[in-house]
Every structure is written in C-alpha cells, then in structure tokens.
Amino acid sequence: MTLAESIKQYKVQFALMFLLLTALYSSIVPSMVIQWYKDANYSHGFLVPVIAGYFLYNRLDDLNKTKIMPSNWGFALIVFSLCQLIIGWLGMEYFTMRSSLVLLIAGIVICFFGMDAFRVARLPIAYLLFMVPIPSIIYDSIAFPLKLFVTKVSVGALKAIGVVVMREGNIIMFPATTLEVADACSGIRSLISLLAMAVAYACFMNTSNTRRWLIIALAVPIAIFTNALRVFVTGILAQYWGEKAAEGFFHEFAGFAVFGLAMVMLIGIGALLRKTGDREPGTRD
C-alpha cells in the first residue's frame, strides 16, 4: 500500500482524528501561540511549523516510495501521549500538555503508516518540539548560571582594556553607574532560538552527519560569546557615555544585532566545514 492509498483508505479516520485533536488542544495550542507573541524567548515558534513543513515537503518522494505497514506501536504511543496530556492538564503543567501533541502526531503516523514512514518523517515531527516553550524551572536553572558566566567574562574583558569596574553576582558596577545583566543578556534567549535555527541550517546542508552535529553543538558557545560581547559593548557605553547610552534604542537594537551576528557566525562556520568536506571527498559518514 502506498501513502496516497493509505490516506484514501483512512480518510474518515483522519477526519475524526483531526476533529478530536482540535477539541483536545483548542485551548492549549492558542495559549502557546500567544506566548510566542508575548515572550521574545520563544518568538521563533512561529517559524518552527513552517520549517518542519518544509522538511516534510522535501521528504514526500521518499514517503511515496515507502511501503505503508500500520503498526500497533503507534496505538501504544497514542495512548501514552493522551495519558501525558491528562497528567499535564491535572497538574496544569503546560510543557507536558503541549509536548504531548508532538508525541501524539508521531503515534498517529506510526499507527496508520508504520515505522518505515515514521523514520522518513521523524525529523519534521521531532523539530516541532522547538515550538514548545521549556518549563520555567529548567529555563531559570540555565539562565542564572549563564548570567553569572557572561557577567564574569564581560567584566574580565572590560578590566583587560583598563575600565574600572567591579562585579557582584550579575551586577556590574562602574564608578558612575551600575548595570544589571538580565536574562535577555545572559544568552538564553539567543541560545533557544539559535539552536532551532542551527538544527534547520544543519539539516539543509549537504554534508556529513558529523559536521551537522558539530554545527548544532557550536550554537551554544556562539550564543554565549555574542551575548558576552553585547554586555562588553554595553559596559563601554555606560562607562564613557553614561547609563542612558546603554539603554533604550541601543538595548533593543543590540538584541537583534547579537542574534544577527550569531547567525552570521553559524553560517560562516557551516560554509567553512562544508568547504573542508569538499576537500576530503573520501570521508563520508
């Protein structure tokens, strides 16, 4: 059975499944979209379904060639994801409820199309996890150490060029003013979005899996470095032009500039790795 034949055969079941999903997630998905809009940490969520859809579109030929063999493992995963949804609803834990949708989609694919079809579609499905905001407890446990690290590195760089500065936690103290390194400057915002973009960029590249994983891994130090640079420049402005020079328009513009610089660095490293791979045609994963 082909994919088209399977869709035609189960069209009634798919219609009922779509209505069920709409009913179950009628409040969960809209609240997530609202968070994308209001919280700059997750504004990349709008792009995730589009990129996942493009991944799936590129795999349509492979899906059409895949032999469709429905699997009961998919039904088990559907039951598990529904249990996850209920547990999340009872505990009002949004990450559990929202991520259950991704597992439910995976279960539906396995149940109706089989494991072979899932292997072809697993990247687009897994990529949807990037649209789900992480739990606050995990966010805070990452953001706070990053704030301290970025502050420490920035203060060290400022002292190296002769700026009189002291640090206490995530507070940077100059003779005339004091700056606080907030979550936005810690790198966590860039890190979440940059990881999502790094996975997309790595998967688009025609290179080995080793280089793809390397590009994704490098998103972490790049995000931290660019935000440390942001704090460093902000510190120089505050020292020589006053606190107001580091606030307002510059602070907002710096956020976009930092992410743009991070993307340029990521693309540049990817291009360099691809060029290195072209010089070594005998090494493939």
C-alpha positions as YAML, in Angstrom:
chain: A
units: angstrom
residues:
- id: 1
  name: MET
  ca: [0.00, 0.00, 0.00]
- id: 2
  name: THR
  ca: [1.30, 3.46, -0.90]
- id: 3
  name: LEU
  ca: [0.95, 6.67, 1.08]
- id: 4
  name: ALA
  ca: [-1.80, 8.02, -1.20]
- id: 5
  name: GLU
  ca: [-3.73, 4.76, -0.99]
- id: 6
  name: SER
  ca: [-3.42, 4.74, 2.78]
- id: 7
  name: ILE
  ca: [-4.68, 8.31, 3.11]
- id: 8
  name: LYS
  ca: [-7.62, 7.46, 0.83]
- id: 9
  name: GLN
  ca: [-8.44, 4.33, 2.82]
- id: 10
  name: TYR
  ca: [-8.35, 6.02, 6.21]
- id: 11
  name: LYS
  ca: [-9.78, 9.40, 5.22]
- id: 12
  name: VAL
  ca: [-12.75, 9.05, 7.58]
- id: 13
  name: GLN
  ca: [-10.49, 8.10, 10.48]
- id: 14
  name: PHE
  ca: [-8.19, 11.04, 9.69]
- id: 15
  name: ALA
  ca: [-11.15, 13.43, 9.63]
- id: 16
  name: LEU
  ca: [-12.35, 12.16, 13.02]
- id: 17
  name: MET
  ca: [-8.79, 12.32, 14.36]
- id: 18
  name: PHE
  ca: [-8.46, 15.93, 13.22]
- id: 19
  name: LEU
  ca: [-11.72, 16.87, 14.98]
- id: 20
  name: LEU
  ca: [-10.53, 15.11, 18.13]
- id: 21
  name: LEU
  ca: [-7.17, 16.92, 18.06]
- id: 22
  name: THR
  ca: [-8.94, 20.25, 17.53]
- id: 23
  name: ALA
  ca: [-11.14, 19.60, 20.55]
- id: 24
  name: LEU
  ca: [-8.34, 18.36, 22.80]
- id: 25
  name: TYR
  ca: [-5.90, 21.18, 22.01]
- id: 26
  name: SER
  ca: [-8.37, 24.02, 21.37]
- id: 27
  name: SER
  ca: [-7.05, 25.96, 24.37]
- id: 28
  name: ILE
  ca: [-3.54, 24.52, 24.60]
- id: 29
  name: VAL
  ca: [-2.19, 25.50, 21.17]
- id: 30
  name: PRO
  ca: [-3.65, 29.05, 21.12]
- id: 31
  name: SER
  ca: [-2.12, 29.78, 24.54]
- id: 32
  name: MET
  ca: [1.24, 28.58, 23.20]
- id: 33
  name: VAL
  ca: [0.95, 30.87, 20.17]
- id: 34
  name: ILE
  ca: [0.15, 33.79, 22.47]
- id: 35
  name: GLN
  ca: [3.32, 33.02, 24.42]
- id: 36
  name: TRP
  ca: [5.30, 33.08, 21.17]
- id: 37
  name: TYR
  ca: [3.93, 36.55, 20.54]
- id: 38
  name: LYS
  ca: [4.44, 37.97, 24.03]
- id: 39
  name: ASP
  ca: [7.68, 36.26, 25.07]
- id: 40
  name: ALA
  ca: [10.68, 37.15, 22.90]
- id: 41
  name: ASN
  ca: [12.44, 33.98, 24.10]
- id: 42
  name: TYR
  ca: [10.05, 31.91, 22.00]
- id: 43
  name: SER
  ca: [9.24, 34.17, 19.05]
- id: 44
  name: HIS
  ca: [10.98, 31.61, 16.83]
- id: 45
  name: GLY
  ca: [7.96, 29.38, 17.48]
- id: 46
  name: PHE
  ca: [6.16, 30.96, 14.54]
- id: 47
  name: LEU
  ca: [8.87, 29.66, 12.19]
- id: 48
  name: VAL
  ca: [9.10, 26.13, 13.58]
- id: 49
  name: PRO
  ca: [5.93, 24.67, 11.98]
- id: 50
  name: VAL
  ca: [6.88, 26.30, 8.66]
- id: 51
  name: ILE
  ca: [10.38, 24.79, 8.72]
- id: 52
  name: ALA
  ca: [9.00, 21.41, 9.83]
- id: 53
  name: GLY
  ca: [6.53, 21.56, 6.94]
- id: 54
  name: TYR
  ca: [9.36, 22.27, 4.53]
- id: 55
  name: PHE
  ca: [11.32, 19.30, 5.89]
- id: 56
  name: LEU
  ca: [8.27, 17.12, 5.31]
- id: 57
  name: TYR
  ca: [7.76, 18.51, 1.80]
- id: 58
  name: ASN
  ca: [11.33, 17.57, 0.89]
- id: 59
  name: ARG
  ca: [10.64, 14.02, 2.04]
- id: 60
  name: LEU
  ca: [7.41, 13.47, 0.10]
- id: 61
  name: ASP
  ca: [9.13, 11.47, -2.63]
- id: 62
  name: ASP
  ca: [10.68, 9.16, -0.05]
- id: 63
  name: LEU
  ca: [7.33, 8.82, 1.72]
- id: 64
  name: ASN
  ca: [5.59, 7.94, -1.53]
- id: 65
  name: LYS
  ca: [8.16, 5.20, -2.13]
- id: 66
  name: THR
  ca: [7.84, 3.82, 1.40]
- id: 67
  name: LYS
  ca: [5.78, 0.70, 1.93]
- id: 68
  name: ILE
  ca: [2.92, 1.51, 4.31]
- id: 69
  name: MET
  ca: [2.57, -1.03, 7.10]
- id: 70
  name: PRO
  ca: [0.41, 0.20, 10.03]
- id: 71
  name: SER
  ca: [1.85, -0.68, 13.44]
- id: 72
  name: ASN
  ca: [0.23, -1.26, 16.83]
- id: 73
  name: TRP
  ca: [3.20, 0.50, 18.42]
- id: 74
  name: GLY
  ca: [1.64, 3.70, 17.14]
- id: 75
  name: PHE
  ca: [-1.56, 2.99, 19.08]
- id: 76
  name: ALA
  ca: [0.51, 2.45, 22.23]
- id: 77
  name: LEU
  ca: [2.23, 5.80, 21.67]
- id: 78
  name: ILE
  ca: [-1.14, 7.50, 21.12]
- id: 79
  name: VAL
  ca: [-2.38, 6.13, 24.46]
- id: 80
  name: PHE
  ca: [0.84, 7.26, 26.16]
- id: 81
  name: SER
  ca: [0.59, 10.78, 24.72]
- id: 82
  name: LEU
  ca: [-3.06, 11.07, 25.79]
- id: 83
  name: CYS
  ca: [-2.09, 9.98, 29.31]
- id: 84
  name: GLN
  ca: [0.63, 12.63, 29.23]
- id: 85
  name: LEU
  ca: [-1.96, 15.21, 28.18]
- id: 86
  name: ILE
  ca: [-4.27, 14.24, 31.05]
- id: 87
  name: ILE
  ca: [-1.45, 14.31, 33.61]
- id: 88
  name: GLY
  ca: [-0.33, 17.72, 32.35]
- id: 89
  name: TRP
  ca: [-3.90, 19.02, 32.46]
- id: 90
  name: LEU
  ca: [-4.42, 17.77, 36.03]
- id: 91
  name: GLY
  ca: [-1.17, 19.37, 37.15]
- id: 92
  name: MET
  ca: [-1.58, 22.48, 34.94]
- id: 93
  name: GLU
  ca: [1.90, 21.82, 33.53]
- id: 94
  name: TYR
  ca: [1.95, 23.45, 30.11]
- id: 95
  name: PHE
  ca: [5.10, 21.82, 28.75]
- id: 96
  name: THR
  ca: [3.67, 18.35, 29.39]
- id: 97
  name: MET
  ca: [0.41, 19.22, 27.68]
- id: 98
  name: ARG
  ca: [1.99, 20.95, 24.71]
- id: 99
  name: SER
  ca: [4.71, 18.38, 24.05]
- id: 100
  name: SER
  ca: [2.08, 15.62, 24.15]
- id: 101
  name: LEU
  ca: [0.84, 16.96, 20.80]
- id: 102
  name: VAL
  ca: [4.17, 16.11, 19.15]
- id: 103
  name: LEU
  ca: [4.12, 12.59, 20.60]
- id: 104
  name: LEU
  ca: [0.51, 12.20, 19.50]
- id: 105
  name: ILE
  ca: [1.41, 13.16, 15.93]
- id: 106
  name: ALA
  ca: [4.25, 10.62, 16.00]
- id: 107
  name: GLY
  ca: [1.88, 7.96, 17.30]
- id: 108
  name: ILE
  ca: [-0.67, 8.68, 14.56]
- id: 109
  name: VAL
  ca: [2.00, 8.39, 11.86]
- id: 110
  name: ILE
  ca: [3.24, 5.05, 13.23]
- id: 111
  name: CYS
  ca: [-0.28, 3.73, 13.80]
- id: 112
  name: PHE
  ca: [-1.58, 4.45, 10.29]
- id: 113
  name: PHE
  ca: [1.58, 4.43, 8.16]
- id: 114
  name: GLY
  ca: [4.11, 2.27, 10.04]
- id: 115
  name: MET
  ca: [7.65, 2.54, 11.35]
- id: 116
  name: ASP
  ca: [9.27, 2.93, 7.93]
- id: 117
  name: ALA
  ca: [7.17, 6.00, 7.20]
- id: 118
  name: PHE
  ca: [7.93, 7.37, 10.66]
- id: 119
  name: ARG
  ca: [11.67, 7.03, 10.06]
- id: 120
  name: VAL
  ca: [11.29, 9.22, 6.97]
- id: 121
  name: ALA
  ca: [9.12, 11.79, 8.78]
- id: 122
  name: ARG
  ca: [10.82, 11.74, 12.19]
- id: 123
  name: LEU
  ca: [12.90, 14.87, 11.61]
- id: 124
  name: PRO
  ca: [9.91, 17.14, 10.77]
- id: 125
  name: ILE
  ca: [7.98, 15.68, 13.71]
- id: 126
  name: ALA
  ca: [10.86, 15.98, 16.19]
- id: 127
  name: TYR
  ca: [11.59, 19.53, 15.02]
- id: 128
  name: LEU
  ca: [8.15, 20.57, 16.28]
- id: 129
  name: LEU
  ca: [9.49, 20.22, 19.83]
- id: 130
  name: PHE
  ca: [11.33, 23.53, 19.29]
- id: 131
  name: MET
  ca: [7.96, 25.31, 19.23]
- id: 132
  name: VAL
  ca: [7.18, 24.19, 22.80]
- id: 133
  name: PRO
  ca: [8.41, 26.65, 25.47]
- id: 134
  name: ILE
  ca: [10.57, 24.88, 28.05]
- id: 135
  name: PRO
  ca: [9.41, 24.70, 31.70]
- id: 136
  name: SER
  ca: [10.24, 27.76, 33.82]
- id: 137
  name: ILE
  ca: [12.24, 25.70, 36.30]
- id: 138
  name: ILE
  ca: [14.55, 24.50, 33.51]
- id: 139
  name: TYR
  ca: [14.71, 27.97, 31.96]
- id: 140
  name: ASP
  ca: [15.76, 29.54, 35.29]
- id: 141
  name: SER
  ca: [18.30, 26.80, 36.03]
- id: 142
  name: ILE
  ca: [20.01, 27.59, 32.71]
- id: 143
  name: ALA
  ca: [19.56, 31.37, 32.65]
- id: 144
  name: PHE
  ca: [21.01, 32.10, 36.10]
- id: 145
  name: PRO
  ca: [24.39, 30.35, 35.63]
- id: 146
  name: LEU
  ca: [24.62, 31.89, 32.16]
- id: 147
  name: LYS
  ca: [24.06, 35.36, 33.61]
- id: 148
  name: LEU
  ca: [26.88, 34.85, 36.08]
- id: 149
  name: PHE
  ca: [29.22, 33.45, 33.45]
- id: 150
  name: VAL
  ca: [28.52, 36.19, 30.88]
- id: 151
  name: THR
  ca: [28.93, 38.84, 33.58]
- id: 152
  name: LYS
  ca: [32.25, 37.36, 34.72]
- id: 153
  name: VAL
  ca: [33.64, 37.14, 31.18]
- id: 154
  name: SER
  ca: [32.47, 40.66, 30.28]
- id: 155
  name: VAL
  ca: [33.95, 42.20, 33.43]
- id: 156
  name: GLY
  ca: [37.23, 40.40, 32.77]
- id: 157
  name: ALA
  ca: [37.33, 41.82, 29.24]
- id: 158
  name: LEU
  ca: [36.49, 45.32, 30.49]
- id: 159
  name: LYS
  ca: [39.28, 45.17, 33.07]
- id: 160
  name: ALA
  ca: [41.68, 43.97, 30.38]
- id: 161
  name: ILE
  ca: [41.20, 47.22, 28.41]
- id: 162
  name: GLY
  ca: [41.59, 49.36, 31.52]
- id: 163
  name: VAL
  ca: [37.97, 50.04, 32.50]
- id: 164
  name: VAL
  ca: [37.47, 50.48, 36.24]
- id: 165
  name: VAL
  ca: [34.73, 48.01, 37.09]
- id: 166
  name: MET
  ca: [33.61, 45.63, 39.84]
- id: 167
  name: ARG
  ca: [31.27, 42.65, 39.79]
- id: 168
  name: GLU
  ca: [28.88, 41.29, 42.36]
- id: 169
  name: GLY
  ca: [26.88, 38.36, 41.03]
- id: 170
  name: ASN
  ca: [25.23, 39.58, 37.84]
- id: 171
  name: ILE
  ca: [25.67, 43.25, 38.81]
- id: 172
  name: ILE
  ca: [28.38, 45.28, 37.05]
- id: 173
  name: MET
  ca: [29.45, 48.37, 38.99]
- id: 174
  name: PHE
  ca: [31.21, 51.33, 37.36]
- id: 175
  name: PRO
  ca: [32.37, 54.49, 39.15]
- id: 176
  name: ALA
  ca: [29.38, 56.46, 37.86]
- id: 177
  name: THR
  ca: [26.70, 53.85, 37.22]
- id: 178
  name: THR
  ca: [25.58, 50.27, 37.78]
- id: 179
  name: LEU
  ca: [24.31, 47.75, 35.26]
- id: 180
  name: GLU
  ca: [22.44, 44.51, 35.79]
- id: 181
  name: VAL
  ca: [22.87, 41.59, 33.40]
- id: 182
  name: ALA
  ca: [19.29, 40.41, 32.89]
- id: 183
  name: ASP
  ca: [18.01, 37.17, 31.36]
- id: 184
  name: ALA
  ca: [17.89, 38.80, 27.92]
- id: 185
  name: CYS
  ca: [21.64, 39.44, 28.08]
- id: 186
  name: SER
  ca: [22.55, 36.06, 29.54]
- id: 187
  name: GLY
  ca: [22.42, 34.29, 26.20]
- id: 188
  name: ILE
  ca: [19.45, 32.04, 27.00]
- id: 189
  name: ARG
  ca: [17.20, 33.91, 24.56]
- id: 190
  name: SER
  ca: [19.70, 33.63, 21.73]
- id: 191
  name: LEU
  ca: [20.54, 30.07, 22.72]
- id: 192
  name: ILE
  ca: [16.99, 28.75, 22.38]
- id: 193
  name: SER
  ca: [16.35, 30.44, 19.04]
- id: 194
  name: LEU
  ca: [19.84, 29.77, 17.70]
- id: 195
  name: LEU
  ca: [19.59, 26.06, 18.47]
- id: 196
  name: ALA
  ca: [16.35, 25.87, 16.50]
- id: 197
  name: MET
  ca: [17.92, 27.71, 13.57]
- id: 198
  name: ALA
  ca: [21.15, 25.66, 13.84]
- id: 199
  name: VAL
  ca: [19.23, 22.39, 13.53]
- id: 200
  name: ALA
  ca: [17.37, 23.72, 10.48]
- id: 201
  name: TYR
  ca: [20.56, 25.04, 8.89]
- id: 202
  name: ALA
  ca: [22.48, 21.82, 9.58]
- id: 203
  name: CYS
  ca: [19.72, 19.70, 8.07]
- id: 204
  name: PHE
  ca: [19.54, 21.88, 4.97]
- id: 205
  name: MET
  ca: [23.28, 21.48, 4.40]
- id: 206
  name: ASN
  ca: [24.54, 18.78, 2.08]
- id: 207
  name: THR
  ca: [27.25, 17.44, 4.37]
- id: 208
  name: SER
  ca: [28.05, 14.59, 6.73]
- id: 209
  name: ASN
  ca: [26.10, 13.92, 9.94]
- id: 210
  name: THR
  ca: [29.24, 14.57, 12.00]
- id: 211
  name: ARG
  ca: [29.51, 18.10, 10.62]
- id: 212
  name: ARG
  ca: [25.78, 18.65, 11.16]
- id: 213
  name: TRP
  ca: [26.08, 17.72, 14.84]
- id: 214
  name: LEU
  ca: [29.16, 19.94, 15.13]
- id: 215
  name: ILE
  ca: [27.24, 22.94, 13.76]
- id: 216
  name: ILE
  ca: [24.39, 22.32, 16.22]
- id: 217
  name: ALA
  ca: [26.83, 21.98, 19.13]
- id: 218
  name: LEU
  ca: [28.63, 25.20, 18.17]
- id: 219
  name: ALA
  ca: [25.38, 27.14, 18.54]
- id: 220
  name: VAL
  ca: [25.87, 27.05, 22.32]
- id: 221
  name: PRO
  ca: [29.29, 28.77, 22.55]
- id: 222
  name: ILE
  ca: [28.33, 31.17, 19.76]
- id: 223
  name: ALA
  ca: [25.23, 32.32, 21.66]
- id: 224
  name: ILE
  ca: [27.24, 32.78, 24.86]
- id: 225
  name: PHE
  ca: [30.08, 34.61, 23.10]
- id: 226
  name: THR
  ca: [27.85, 37.05, 21.24]
- id: 227
  name: ASN
  ca: [25.91, 37.94, 24.38]
- id: 228
  name: ALA
  ca: [29.12, 38.42, 26.36]
- id: 229
  name: LEU
  ca: [30.18, 40.78, 23.55]
- id: 230
  name: ARG
  ca: [26.85, 42.59, 23.93]
- id: 231
  name: VAL
  ca: [27.43, 43.11, 27.67]
- id: 232
  name: PHE
  ca: [31.02, 44.18, 26.99]
- id: 233
  name: VAL
  ca: [29.95, 46.88, 24.49]
- id: 234
  name: THR
  ca: [27.13, 47.97, 26.80]
- id: 235
  name: GLY
  ca: [29.66, 48.34, 29.61]
- id: 236
  name: ILE
  ca: [31.92, 50.55, 27.47]
- id: 237
  name: LEU
  ca: [28.97, 52.78, 26.55]
- id: 238
  name: ALA
  ca: [27.89, 53.05, 30.17]
- id: 239
  name: GLN
  ca: [31.40, 53.89, 31.29]
- id: 240
  name: TYR
  ca: [32.16, 56.63, 28.79]
- id: 241
  name: TRP
  ca: [28.73, 57.96, 27.75]
- id: 242
  name: GLY
  ca: [26.57, 57.24, 30.77]
- id: 243
  name: GLU
  ca: [23.85, 54.76, 31.63]
- id: 244
  name: LYS
  ca: [21.32, 56.21, 29.17]
- id: 245
  name: ALA
  ca: [23.61, 55.40, 26.25]
- id: 246
  name: ALA
  ca: [23.29, 51.71, 27.11]
- id: 247
  name: GLU
  ca: [19.51, 51.75, 27.42]
- id: 248
  name: GLY
  ca: [16.53, 52.43, 25.19]
- id: 249
  name: PHE
  ca: [17.11, 52.07, 21.48]
- id: 250
  name: PHE
  ca: [20.61, 50.64, 21.81]
- id: 251
  name: HIS
  ca: [19.48, 47.91, 24.20]
- id: 252
  name: GLU
  ca: [16.70, 46.80, 21.83]
- id: 253
  name: PHE
  ca: [18.89, 47.10, 18.74]
- id: 254
  name: ALA
  ca: [21.69, 45.17, 20.42]
- id: 255
  name: GLY
  ca: [19.40, 42.17, 20.87]
- id: 256
  name: PHE
  ca: [18.71, 41.96, 17.12]
- id: 257
  name: ALA
  ca: [22.35, 42.69, 16.29]
- id: 258
  name: VAL
  ca: [23.61, 39.95, 18.60]
- id: 259
  name: PHE
  ca: [21.31, 37.34, 17.09]
- id: 260
  name: GLY
  ca: [22.23, 38.50, 13.58]
- id: 261
  name: LEU
  ca: [25.94, 38.23, 14.42]
- id: 262
  name: ALA
  ca: [25.37, 34.76, 15.87]
- id: 263
  name: MET
  ca: [23.60, 33.63, 12.68]
- id: 264
  name: VAL
  ca: [26.40, 35.05, 10.51]
- id: 265
  name: MET
  ca: [28.98, 33.19, 12.60]
- id: 266
  name: LEU
  ca: [26.96, 29.97, 12.41]
- id: 267
  name: ILE
  ca: [26.54, 30.21, 8.64]
- id: 268
  name: GLY
  ca: [30.21, 31.08, 8.24]
- id: 269
  name: ILE
  ca: [31.31, 28.06, 10.26]
- id: 270
  name: GLY
  ca: [28.92, 25.88, 8.26]
- id: 271
  name: ALA
  ca: [30.36, 27.16, 4.99]
- id: 272
  name: LEU
  ca: [33.89, 26.53, 6.26]
- id: 273
  name: LEU
  ca: [33.02, 22.98, 7.34]
- id: 274
  name: ARG
  ca: [31.33, 22.30, 4.01]
- id: 275
  name: LYS
  ca: [34.38, 23.59, 2.12]
- id: 276
  name: THR
  ca: [36.61, 21.37, 4.27]
- id: 277
  name: GLY
  ca: [34.35, 18.42, 3.49]
- id: 278
  name: ASP
  ca: [34.61, 19.13, -0.24]
- id: 279
  name: ARG
  ca: [38.39, 18.86, 0.03]
- id: 280
  name: GLU
  ca: [38.03, 15.44, 1.66]
- id: 281
  name: PRO
  ca: [35.75, 13.54, -0.72]
- id: 282
  name: GLY
  ca: [36.77, 10.21, 0.71]
- id: 283
  name: THR
  ca: [35.42, 10.93, 4.20]
- id: 284
  name: ARG
  ca: [31.71, 10.36, 4.50]
- id: 285
  name: ASP
  ca: [29.62, 9.29, 7.48]
...
